[in-house]
Structures are given as structure tokens and as C-alpha cells.
Amino acid sequence: MSSKVLITPNPITKNSVIQWHTEKKSSTILIEITNLYSVTEIVYDSVVNKGDHIFKLDNDSMLKASGIYFCRVTIDGHDQVAKIVKH
């Protein structure tokens, strides 16, 4: 993966975002949120152009209950997983 995926702020708020950068002309991006019961929801699945990208986390619809979640961002087949906390 060409760059680190950032989730800020975390613990999440209504203003939290996932940020990443791609170097290729065209990259496939998949973002999945998994709760502690292993229930996974795909929240973003797209092809993006080279550059910086931001995905806004709508914590009320994606992360319904308080707790710990795991966010997997896959860029061109390379995974990065981060822990998300919702109070």
C-alpha cells in the first residue's frame, strides 16, 4: 500500500473521516466496518483516480451502537485494518 490510511478523530464523532492517498492512475477501494460480533458492512466500494481521498463516516447510520469496530480499507488488494471506537 502506498500510504497509510488515517481515521480521524478516533473515538469517532459526526465529523470523523477516513483519509487515504493513491499513486496509481486508477485504484480499487473497498472499505468495510466490522463489529465485535463479526458482522461486516461494506460502506464504500469504488474505483478512484490518483490522489488524496476522504470518506466521511456517518457514525449514526454505519456505527449504530457504542463500542469497538474494525475498519478494513483495501486498496488494490492490499489491506489495512484500524480499530474504531464509538462512545
Rosetta blueprint (number, residue, H / E / L):
1 M L
2 S L
3 S L
4 K L
5 V L
6 L E
7 I E
8 T E
9 P L
10 N L
11 P L
12 I L
13 T L
14 K L
15 N L
16 S L
17 V E
18 I E
19 Q E
20 W E
21 H E
22 T E
23 E E
24 K E
25 K E
26 S E
27 S E
28 T E
29 I E
30 L E
31 I E
32 E E
33 I E
34 T E
35 N E
36 L L
37 Y L
38 S L
39 V L
40 T E
41 E E
42 I E
43 V E
44 Y E
45 D E
46 S E
47 V E
48 V E
49 N E
50 K E
51 G E
52 D E
53 H E
54 I E
55 F E
56 K E
57 L L
58 D L
59 N H
60 D H
61 S H
62 M H
63 L L
64 K L
65 A L
66 S L
67 G E
68 I E
69 Y E
70 F E
71 C E
72 R E
73 V E
74 T E
75 I E
76 D L
77 G L
78 H E
79 D E
80 Q E
81 V E
82 A E
83 K E
84 I E
85 V E
86 K E
87 H L
